[in-house]
Amino acid sequence: MSLIRVRQRRKKTWIDTRKGLSPSRLVGLFIVVAVLIWYLSGF
């Protein structure tokens, strides 16, 4: 997955969050992003 795609998705989820996203889904998304950053920084 490219970084551009991740940033676009992050921007989209940010808009969805402002519309009103369920907190559990937001926490799950945060964990996925955190793991992705940790995984990428591992190299």
PQR file of N, CA, C, O and H, with PARSE charges and radii, in Angstrom:
ATOM      1  N   MET A   1       0.853  -1.203   0.000 -0.4000 1.5000
ATOM      2  CA  MET A   1       0.000   0.000   0.000 -0.0000 2.0000
ATOM      3  C   MET A   1       0.891   1.256   0.000  0.5500 1.7000
ATOM      4  O   MET A   1       1.848   1.354   0.767 -0.5500 1.4000
ATOM      5  N   SER A   2       0.561   2.181  -0.853 -0.4000 1.5000
ATOM      6  CA  SER A   2       1.355   3.406  -0.952 -0.0000 2.0000
ATOM      7  C   SER A   2       0.986   4.400   0.149  0.5500 1.7000
ATOM      8  O   SER A   2      -0.124   4.384   0.681 -0.5500 1.4000
ATOM      9  H   SER A   2      -0.217   2.102  -1.476  0.4000 1.0000
ATOM     10  N   LEU A   3       1.947   5.261   0.471 -0.4000 1.5000
ATOM     11  CA  LEU A   3       1.723   6.266   1.517 -0.0000 2.0000
ATOM     12  C   LEU A   3       0.645   7.255   1.116  0.5500 1.7000
ATOM     13  O   LEU A   3      -0.107   7.744   1.959 -0.5500 1.4000
ATOM     14  H   LEU A   3       2.848   5.274   0.038  0.4000 1.0000
ATOM     15  N   ILE A   4       0.573   7.550  -0.194 -0.4000 1.5000
ATOM     16  CA  ILE A   4      -0.434   8.501  -0.685 -0.0000 2.0000
ATOM     17  C   ILE A   4      -1.829   7.953  -0.414  0.5500 1.7000
ATOM     18  O   ILE A   4      -2.724   8.682   0.015 -0.5500 1.4000
ATOM     19  H   ILE A   4       1.184   7.153  -0.879  0.4000 1.0000
ATOM     20  N   ARG A   5      -2.001   6.666  -0.668 -0.4000 1.5000
ATOM     21  CA  ARG A   5      -3.303   6.034  -0.452 -0.0000 2.0000
ATOM     22  C   ARG A   5      -3.682   6.078   1.022  0.5500 1.7000
ATOM     23  O   ARG A   5      -4.839   6.313   1.373 -0.5500 1.4000
ATOM     24  H   ARG A   5      -1.275   6.073  -1.017  0.4000 1.0000
ATOM     25  N   VAL A   6      -2.690   5.848   1.878 -0.4000 1.5000
ATOM     26  CA  VAL A   6      -2.927   5.883   3.329 -0.0000 2.0000
ATOM     27  C   VAL A   6      -3.355   7.282   3.757  0.5500 1.7000
ATOM     28  O   VAL A   6      -4.285   7.446   4.548 -0.5500 1.4000
ATOM     29  H   VAL A   6      -1.751   5.657   1.593  0.4000 1.0000
ATOM     30  N   ARG A   7      -2.657   8.296   3.218 -0.4000 1.5000
ATOM     31  CA  ARG A   7      -2.989   9.681   3.576 -0.0000 2.0000
ATOM     32  C   ARG A   7      -4.374  10.055   3.093  0.5500 1.7000
ATOM     33  O   ARG A   7      -5.109  10.751   3.793 -0.5500 1.4000
ATOM     34  H   ARG A   7      -1.902   8.162   2.576  0.4000 1.0000
ATOM     35  N   GLN A   8      -4.741   9.601   1.901 -0.4000 1.5000
ATOM     36  CA  GLN A   8      -6.079   9.887   1.369 -0.0000 2.0000
ATOM     37  C   GLN A   8      -7.139   9.228   2.248  0.5500 1.7000
ATOM     38  O   GLN A   8      -8.176   9.821   2.547 -0.5500 1.4000
ATOM     39  H   GLN A   8      -4.144   9.035   1.332  0.4000 1.0000
ATOM     40  N   ARG A   9      -6.862   7.999   2.653 -0.4000 1.5000
ATOM     41  CA  ARG A   9      -7.809   7.273   3.508 -0.0000 2.0000
ATOM     42  C   ARG A   9      -7.926   7.953   4.864  0.5500 1.7000
ATOM     43  O   ARG A   9      -9.013   8.051   5.433 -0.5500 1.4000
ATOM     44  H   ARG A   9      -6.020   7.517   2.411  0.4000 1.0000
ATOM     45  N   ARG A  10      -6.778   8.426   5.376 -0.4000 1.5000
ATOM     46  CA  ARG A  10      -6.771   9.107   6.671 -0.0000 2.0000
ATOM     47  C   ARG A  10      -7.594  10.384   6.604  0.5500 1.7000
ATOM     48  O   ARG A  10      -8.332  10.712   7.533 -0.5500 1.4000
ATOM     49  H   ARG A  10      -5.895   8.347   4.913  0.4000 1.0000
ATOM     50  N   LYS A  11      -7.456  11.103   5.490 -0.4000 1.5000
ATOM     51  CA  LYS A  11      -8.224  12.337   5.296 -0.0000 2.0000
ATOM     52  C   LYS A  11      -9.712  12.005   5.209  0.5500 1.7000
ATOM     53  O   LYS A  11     -10.549  12.707   5.775 -0.5500 1.4000
ATOM     54  H   LYS A  11      -6.856  10.837   4.735  0.4000 1.0000
ATOM     55  N   LYS A  12     -10.029  10.932   4.497 -0.4000 1.5000
ATOM     56  CA  LYS A  12     -11.426  10.513   4.340 -0.0000 2.0000
ATOM     57  C   LYS A  12     -12.015  10.111   5.690  0.5500 1.7000
ATOM     58  O   LYS A  12     -13.137  10.494   6.020 -0.5500 1.4000
ATOM     59  H   LYS A  12      -9.350  10.362   4.037  0.4000 1.0000
ATOM     60  N   THR A  13     -11.263   9.346   6.464 -0.4000 1.5000
ATOM     61  CA  THR A  13     -11.750   8.919   7.779 -0.0000 2.0000
ATOM     62  C   THR A  13     -11.890  10.113   8.710  0.5500 1.7000
ATOM     63  O   THR A  13     -12.774  10.135   9.565 -0.5500 1.4000
ATOM     64  H   THR A  13     -10.351   9.036   6.196  0.4000 1.0000
ATOM     65  N   TRP A  14     -11.013  11.117   8.547 -0.4000 1.5000
ATOM     66  CA  TRP A  14     -11.104  12.334   9.361 -0.0000 2.0000
ATOM     67  C   TRP A  14     -12.420  13.041   9.073  0.5500 1.7000
ATOM     68  O   TRP A  14     -13.078  13.529   9.991 -0.5500 1.4000
ATOM     69  H   TRP A  14     -10.294  11.099   7.851  0.4000 1.0000
ATOM     70  N   ILE A  15     -12.809  13.099   7.794 -0.4000 1.5000
ATOM     71  CA  ILE A  15     -14.083  13.716   7.401 -0.0000 2.0000
ATOM     72  C   ILE A  15     -15.244  12.897   7.970  0.5500 1.7000
ATOM     73  O   ILE A  15     -16.215  13.453   8.483 -0.5500 1.4000
ATOM     74  H   ILE A  15     -12.274  12.703   7.048  0.4000 1.0000
ATOM     75  N   ASP A  16     -15.130  11.565   7.873 -0.4000 1.5000
ATOM     76  CA  ASP A  16     -16.166  10.680   8.409 -0.0000 2.0000
ATOM     77  C   ASP A  16     -16.289  10.854   9.922  0.5500 1.7000
ATOM     78  O   ASP A  16     -17.387  10.797  10.476 -0.5500 1.4000
ATOM     79  H   ASP A  16     -14.341  11.113   7.456  0.4000 1.0000
ATOM     80  N   THR A  17     -15.162  11.064  10.575 -0.4000 1.5000
ATOM     81  CA  THR A  17     -15.161  11.249  12.026 -0.0000 2.0000
ATOM     82  C   THR A  17     -15.921  12.518  12.395  0.5500 1.7000
ATOM     83  O   THR A  17     -16.677  12.544  13.365 -0.5500 1.4000
ATOM     84  H   THR A  17     -14.270  11.110  10.125  0.4000 1.0000
ATOM     85  N   ARG A  18     -15.709  13.561  11.610 -0.4000 1.5000
ATOM     86  CA  ARG A  18     -16.386  14.828  11.893 -0.0000 2.0000
ATOM     87  C   ARG A  18     -17.889  14.708  11.637  0.5500 1.7000
ATOM     88  O   ARG A  18     -18.686  15.388  12.283 -0.5500 1.4000
ATOM     89  H   ARG A  18     -15.094  13.539  10.822  0.4000 1.0000
ATOM     90  N   LYS A  19     -18.272  13.851  10.704 -0.4000 1.5000
ATOM     91  CA  LYS A  19     -19.697  13.598  10.452 -0.0000 2.0000
ATOM     92  C   LYS A  19     -20.308  12.844  11.631  0.5500 1.7000
ATOM     93  O   LYS A  19     -21.471  13.039  11.984 -0.5500 1.4000
ATOM     94  H   LYS A  19     -17.624  13.299  10.179  0.4000 1.0000
ATOM     95  N   GLY A  20     -19.483  11.971  12.233 -0.4000 1.5000
ATOM     96  CA  GLY A  20     -19.969  11.194  13.371 -0.0000 2.0000
ATOM     97  C   GLY A  20     -19.719   9.718  13.162  0.5500 1.7000
ATOM     98  O   GLY A  20     -20.559   9.009  12.608 -0.5500 1.4000
ATOM     99  H   GLY A  20     -18.538  11.812  11.946  0.4000 1.0000
ATOM    100  N   LEU A  21     -18.551   9.250  13.609 -0.4000 1.5000
ATOM    101  CA  LEU A  21     -18.178   7.850  13.468 -0.0000 2.0000
ATOM    102  C   LEU A  21     -18.212   7.199  14.854  0.5500 1.7000
ATOM    103  O   LEU A  21     -17.972   7.859  15.865 -0.5500 1.4000
ATOM    104  H   LEU A  21     -17.868   9.825  14.059  0.4000 1.0000
ATOM    105  N   SER A  22     -18.514   5.899  14.887 -0.4000 1.5000
ATOM    106  CA  SER A  22     -18.582   5.209  16.165 -0.0000 2.0000
ATOM    107  C   SER A  22     -17.200   5.170  16.812  0.5500 1.7000
ATOM    108  O   SER A  22     -16.208   4.908  16.131 -0.5500 1.4000
ATOM    109  H   SER A  22     -18.709   5.363  14.065  0.4000 1.0000
ATOM    110  N   PRO A  23     -17.123   5.428  18.119 -0.5600 1.5000
ATOM    111  CA  PRO A  23     -15.831   5.491  18.822  0.2800 2.0000
ATOM    112  C   PRO A  23     -15.020   4.207  18.711  0.5500 1.7000
ATOM    113  O   PRO A  23     -13.798   4.260  18.576 -0.5500 1.4000
ATOM    114  N   SER A  24     -15.682   3.055  18.767 -0.4000 1.5000
ATOM    115  CA  SER A  24     -14.969   1.776  18.703 -0.0000 2.0000
ATOM    116  C   SER A  24     -14.273   1.610  17.358  0.5500 1.7000
ATOM    117  O   SER A  24     -13.159   1.091  17.287 -0.5500 1.4000
ATOM    118  H   SER A  24     -16.674   3.011  18.877  0.4000 1.0000
ATOM    119  N   ARG A  25     -14.928   2.051  16.303 -0.4000 1.5000
ATOM    120  CA  ARG A  25     -14.344   1.960  14.968 -0.0000 2.0000
ATOM    121  C   ARG A  25     -13.166   2.934  14.844  0.5500 1.7000
ATOM    122  O   ARG A  25     -12.173   2.644  14.178 -0.5500 1.4000
ATOM    123  H   ARG A  25     -15.833   2.473  16.360  0.4000 1.0000
ATOM    124  N   LEU A  26     -13.296   4.076  15.488 -0.4000 1.5000
ATOM    125  CA  LEU A  26     -12.232   5.083  15.471 -0.0000 2.0000
ATOM    126  C   LEU A  26     -10.998   4.559  16.210  0.5500 1.7000
ATOM    127  O   LEU A  26      -9.869   4.754  15.760 -0.5500 1.4000
ATOM    128  H   LEU A  26     -14.103   4.311  16.029  0.4000 1.0000
ATOM    129  N   VAL A  27     -11.219   3.897  17.339 -0.4000 1.5000
ATOM    130  CA  VAL A  27     -10.121   3.310  18.106 -0.0000 2.0000
ATOM    131  C   VAL A  27      -9.445   2.211  17.288  0.5500 1.7000
ATOM    132  O   VAL A  27      -8.218   2.108  17.272 -0.5500 1.4000
ATOM    133  H   VAL A  27     -12.136   3.738  17.705  0.4000 1.0000
ATOM    134  N   GLY A  28     -10.244   1.398  16.615 -0.4000 1.5000
ATOM    135  CA  GLY A  28      -9.708   0.333  15.765 -0.0000 2.0000
ATOM    136  C   GLY A  28      -8.860   0.895  14.646  0.5500 1.7000
ATOM    137  O   GLY A  28      -7.794   0.365  14.334 -0.5500 1.4000
ATOM    138  H   GLY A  28     -11.240   1.482  16.628  0.4000 1.0000
ATOM    139  N   LEU A  29      -9.335   1.967  14.045 -0.4000 1.5000
ATOM    140  CA  LEU A  29      -8.599   2.635  12.967 -0.0000 2.0000
ATOM    141  C   LEU A  29      -7.276   3.189  13.498  0.5500 1.7000
ATOM    142  O   LEU A  29      -6.241   3.073  12.843 -0.5500 1.4000
ATOM    143  H   LEU A  29     -10.201   2.398  14.299  0.4000 1.0000
ATOM    144  N   PHE A  30      -7.318   3.786  14.678 -0.4000 1.5000
ATOM    145  CA  PHE A  30      -6.112   4.348  15.298 -0.0000 2.0000
ATOM    146  C   PHE A  30      -5.066   3.261  15.547  0.5500 1.7000
ATOM    147  O   PHE A  30      -3.873   3.470  15.323 -0.5500 1.4000
ATOM    148  H   PHE A  30      -8.159   3.881  15.210  0.4000 1.0000
ATOM    149  N   ILE A  31      -5.526   2.102  16.011 -0.4000 1.5000
ATOM    150  CA  ILE A  31      -4.625   0.975  16.271 -0.0000 2.0000
ATOM    151  C   ILE A  31      -3.989   0.499  14.967  0.5500 1.7000
ATOM    152  O   ILE A  31      -2.789   0.227  14.919 -0.5500 1.4000
ATOM    153  H   ILE A  31      -6.495   1.932  16.193  0.4000 1.0000
ATOM    154  N   VAL A  32      -4.796   0.402  13.913 -0.4000 1.5000
ATOM    155  CA  VAL A  32      -4.295  -0.032  12.601 -0.0000 2.0000
ATOM    156  C   VAL A  32      -3.231   0.939  12.090  0.5500 1.7000
ATOM    157  O   VAL A  32      -2.183   0.522  11.596 -0.5500 1.4000
ATOM    158  H   VAL A  32      -5.770   0.623  13.952  0.4000 1.0000
ATOM    159  N   VAL A  33      -3.512   2.237  12.215 -0.4000 1.5000
ATOM    160  CA  VAL A  33      -2.555   3.263  11.768 -0.0000 2.0000
ATOM    161  C   VAL A  33      -1.276   3.194  12.602  0.5500 1.7000
ATOM    162  O   VAL A  33      -0.176   3.299  12.060 -0.5500 1.4000
ATOM    163  H   VAL A  33      -4.363   2.575  12.617  0.4000 1.0000
ATOM    164  N   ALA A  34      -1.418   3.018  13.919 -0.4000 1.5000
ATOM    165  CA  ALA A  34      -0.259   2.946  14.809 -0.0000 2.0000
ATOM    166  C   ALA A  34       0.608   1.732  14.473  0.5500 1.7000
ATOM    167  O   ALA A  34       1.835   1.830  14.441 -0.5500 1.4000
ATOM    168  H   ALA A  34      -2.312   2.932  14.359  0.4000 1.0000
ATOM    169  N   VAL A  35      -0.030   0.589  14.224 -0.4000 1.5000
ATOM    170  CA  VAL A  35       0.694  -0.636  13.855 -0.0000 2.0000
ATOM    171  C   VAL A  35       1.385  -0.454  12.507  0.5500 1.7000
ATOM    172  O   VAL A  35       2.519  -0.896  12.321 -0.5500 1.4000
ATOM    173  H   VAL A  35      -1.027   0.509  14.250  0.4000 1.0000
ATOM    174  N   LEU A  36       0.704   0.192  11.578 -0.4000 1.5000
ATOM    175  CA  LEU A  36       1.275   0.437  10.249 -0.0000 2.0000
ATOM    176  C   LEU A  36       2.524   1.313  10.347  0.5500 1.7000
ATOM    177  O   LEU A  36       3.534   1.029   9.703 -0.5500 1.4000
ATOM    178  H   LEU A  36      -0.217   0.551  11.729  0.4000 1.0000
ATOM    179  N   ILE A  37       2.457   2.376  11.151 -0.4000 1.5000
ATOM    180  CA  ILE A  37       3.606   3.270  11.345 -0.0000 2.0000
ATOM    181  C   ILE A  37       4.756   2.505  12.014  0.5500 1.7000
ATOM    182  O   ILE A  37       5.913   2.655  11.620 -0.5500 1.4000
ATOM    183  H   ILE A  37       1.637   2.607  11.674  0.4000 1.0000
ATOM    184  N   TRP A  38       4.441   1.691  13.019 -0.4000 1.5000
ATOM    185  CA  TRP A  38       5.452   0.900  13.714 -0.0000 2.0000
ATOM    186  C   TRP A  38       6.087  -0.104  12.763  0.5500 1.7000
ATOM    187  O   TRP A  38       7.300  -0.314  12.791 -0.5500 1.4000
ATOM    188  H   TRP A  38       3.501   1.570  13.339  0.4000 1.0000
ATOM    189  N   TYR A  39       5.265  -0.724  11.920 -0.4000 1.5000
ATOM    190  CA  TYR A  39       5.733  -1.715  10.954 -0.0000 2.0000
ATOM    191  C   TYR A  39       6.664  -1.078   9.922  0.5500 1.7000
ATOM    192  O   TYR A  39       7.700  -1.646   9.576 -0.5500 1.4000
ATOM    193  H   TYR A  39       4.280  -0.553  11.897  0.4000 1.0000
ATOM    194  N   LEU A  40       6.285   0.110   9.432 -0.4000 1.5000
ATOM    195  CA  LEU A  40       7.091   0.807   8.428 -0.0000 2.0000
ATOM    196  C   LEU A  40       8.399   1.324   9.027  0.5500 1.7000
ATOM    197  O   LEU A  40       9.430   1.313   8.354 -0.5500 1.4000
ATOM    198  H   LEU A  40       5.443   0.572   9.713  0.4000 1.0000
ATOM    199  N   SER A  41       8.371   1.770  10.267 -0.4000 1.5000
ATOM    200  CA  SER A  41       9.575   2.295  10.917 -0.0000 2.0000
ATOM    201  C   SER A  41      10.523   1.160  11.314  0.5500 1.7000
ATOM    202  O   SER A  41      11.685   1.404  11.636 -0.5500 1.4000
ATOM    203  H   SER A  41       7.534   1.778  10.814  0.4000 1.0000
ATOM    204  N   GLY A  42      10.026  -0.070  11.290 -0.4000 1.5000
ATOM    205  CA  GLY A  42      10.850  -1.229  11.632 -0.0000 2.0000
ATOM    206  C   GLY A  42      11.912  -1.514  10.586  0.5500 1.7000
ATOM    207  O   GLY A  42      12.902  -2.184  10.881 -0.5500 1.4000
ATOM    208  H   GLY A  42       9.082  -0.268  11.029  0.4000 1.0000
ATOM    209  N   PHE A  43      11.730  -1.027   9.394 -0.4000 1.5000
ATOM    210  CA  PHE A  43      12.687  -1.279   8.305 -0.0000 2.0000
ATOM    211  C   PHE A  43      13.762  -0.211   8.245  0.5500 1.7000
ATOM    212  O   PHE A  43      14.644  -0.272   7.389 -0.5500 1.4000
ATOM    213  H   PHE A  43      10.926  -0.482   9.155  0.4000 1.0000
TER
END
